[in-house]
Amino acid sequence: MANYRHQNNSVLATAVPCATCFVPSISVTACYSATDATVLCCGAPTSTVVYFIETETFANATDFYTSAARTTKSPDGYYSNDLAAGCGPTPDCCPDTINVQVNTTATWVDCNGVQQTYACSTNSAEYSAGANECLQVPRNVSCL
């Protein structure tokens, strides 16, 4: 840290450390989910603006803030700036089928951000004895 000295009326003052300078902020529009990463990537996240120190990037920022003044940290949650299609499901997020092992239950978040559950049993219409699993169970009709 540099020091400075002030001369006034021919009197030179002692050295004083310089104050820490304010580094400007940059802003990024990001997708946000307060609850979990699945909603962020596969559901319906919220678009928000985050700020961080100009010398940092989204990937290595030490904190996200709600304004350029950086006085209030952004809320806890999941953030991404990688969603090329904006804040919505990624293209591979909603395949039209899943395979569920027999006597197990699958849980997922559908394209609308709603948690879905499916239980596979030997009585399920989709049950395949040869594979011992339920095949091609629709995840979400709106994804097809």
C-alpha positions in Angstrom: 0.0 0.0 0.0 1.4 3.4 -0.9 1.8 6.3 1.5 1.3 10.0 1.0 2.5 13.2 2.8 0.6 16.4 2.8 2.5 19.8 2.7 0.5 22.8 3.9 1.8 26.3 4.8 5.3 25.0 4.3 4.9 22.2 6.8 5.3 18.7 5.6 3.1 16.2 7.5 4.1 12.6 8.4 3.5 9.8 6.0 -0.1 8.4 6.0 -1.1 5.1 4.3 -3.4 5.6 1.3 -7.0 4.5 1.7 -8.2 1.3 -0.1 -9.5 2.4 -3.4 -13.0 1.3 -4.6 -12.7 -1.1 -7.5 -15.6 -0.7 -9.9 -18.2 -3.4 -10.2 -19.4 -5.2 -13.3 -22.9 -6.7 -13.7 -24.0 -9.9 -15.3 -27.5 -11.2 -16.0 -27.7 -14.6 -14.4 -30.3 -17.3 -13.9 -31.2 -17.9 -10.2 -33.0 -20.6 -8.2 -33.3 -20.2 -4.4 -34.1 -23.9 -3.9 -31.9 -26.2 -5.9 -29.7 -26.7 -9.0 -32.2 -28.9 -10.7 -34.7 -26.1 -10.9 -31.9 -23.8 -12.1 -31.0 -26.2 -14.9 -34.2 -28.0 -15.7 -37.0 -25.9 -14.2 -38.0 -22.3 -14.4 -35.3 -20.2 -12.8 -35.6 -16.4 -12.3 -33.5 -13.9 -14.3 -31.6 -11.6 -12.0 -28.6 -9.2 -12.2 -25.6 -9.8 -10.0 -22.6 -7.5 -9.4 -19.1 -8.4 -8.6 -15.6 -6.8 -8.5 -14.5 -5.7 -11.9 -11.2 -7.7 -11.7 -13.2 -10.9 -11.2 -15.2 -13.1 -13.6 -18.5 -14.9 -13.0 -16.6 -18.1 -12.5 -14.1 -16.8 -9.9 -16.1 -14.1 -8.1 -15.7 -14.2 -4.4 -19.3 -12.8 -3.8 -22.3 -11.7 -5.7 -24.1 -8.4 -4.8 -27.4 -6.8 -5.5 -26.0 -3.4 -6.6 -22.9 -1.9 -8.0 -22.1 -0.4 -4.6 -21.6 -3.9 -3.3 -23.1 -3.2 0.1 -25.7 -6.1 0.1 -24.8 -9.6 -0.9 -27.2 -11.4 -3.3 -29.5 -14.0 -1.7 -28.3 -17.5 -1.0 -29.1 -19.9 -3.9 -27.9 -21.2 -7.2 -26.7 -18.9 -10.0 -25.6 -19.6 -13.6 -24.7 -17.5 -16.6 -24.2 -20.5 -18.8 -27.8 -21.0 -20.0 -27.5 -20.1 -23.7 -31.3 -20.2 -24.2 -31.9 -17.8 -21.3 -33.4 -18.8 -18.0 -35.3 -21.9 -19.0 -34.8 -25.7 -19.4 -31.7 -26.8 -21.2 -32.4 -28.8 -24.3 -31.3 -32.1 -22.8 -33.1 -31.4 -19.6 -36.4 -33.0 -20.5 -35.9 -36.2 -22.3 -39.2 -37.9 -23.1 -38.3 -41.1 -21.3 -36.6 -42.4 -18.2 -35.8 -46.0 -17.0 -36.8 -46.9 -13.5 -35.6 -50.1 -11.8 -38.4 -52.4 -10.6 -39.5 -51.7 -7.0 -38.0 -48.3 -6.9 -39.3 -44.8 -7.2 -37.9 -42.1 -9.5 -38.2 -38.4 -8.6 -37.3 -35.5 -11.0 -38.2 -31.9 -11.7 -40.1 -31.6 -15.0 -39.8 -28.8 -17.6 -42.1 -26.6 -15.6 -40.1 -26.9 -12.4 -42.6 -29.2 -10.8 -41.3 -32.3 -8.9 -42.7 -35.5 -10.3 -42.6 -39.1 -8.8 -43.0 -42.4 -10.5 -43.0 -45.8 -8.7 -42.1 -48.9 -10.8 -43.5 -52.3 -9.9 -44.1 -55.5 -11.7 -47.8 -54.4 -12.0 -46.8 -51.2 -14.0 -48.0 -51.1 -17.6 -44.5 -50.1 -18.6 -42.8 -53.0 -16.8 -40.4 -55.2 -18.8 -39.6 -58.5 -17.2 -36.6 -59.0 -19.4 -35.0 -55.8 -18.4 -36.5 -55.9 -14.8 -37.3 -52.2 -15.1 -40.0 -49.9 -16.3 -39.1 -48.5 -19.7 -40.0 -45.3 -21.5 -42.0 -43.7 -18.7 -43.1 -40.3 -19.9 -41.4 -37.6 -17.8 -43.6 -34.7 -18.8 -45.9 -34.6 -21.7 -45.1 -30.9 -22.4 -41.5 -31.9 -23.1 -42.4 -34.2 -25.9 
